[in-house]
Every structure is written in structure tokens, then in C-alpha cells.
Amino acid sequence: MDDEYEVFEAKHFLEKLRKKKIDDETQEKNRLNDKNNLVINRGIVSVMDYFKKYYF
């Protein structure tokens, strides 16, 4: 009985670790995407400001 419970507990613990790792990876990807989007948006704004300054 104790062995079965320990196996169940170990599987449950490993599953929680796996989910946490996936969540951490997803969070890191989202953070990098947000950072990249910010850089892209800054570039677009810079180009728009340039055109406003010299062409309008």
C-alpha cells in the first residue's frame, strides 16, 4: 500500500514539475514576444516621425 502511494505521489510531483516548466517556458516566450513587439513598435513610430518631419 505504501509503495503504491509513494509511486502515485512521485508521479504527481513529476507532473507538477513538468507543468511548471511548461508554464515558465511559456512565460519566457511571452516576455520575449512582448519585448520584440515593443522594439518593432518603436521602429515603426521612429519611421513615422521621420516621414512626418521631412514629408509633411
C-alpha angles and dihedrals in degrees: 000000000000092000092053091049092049091050090049091048092048092049090048091049092049091049090052090049092049092050091048091051091050090047091049091049091048091049091050092049091050091049092051091046090051090049092049092047090051091052091047091048091050089051092050091048090049092052091047091050090050092052092046091051098048106026108033 
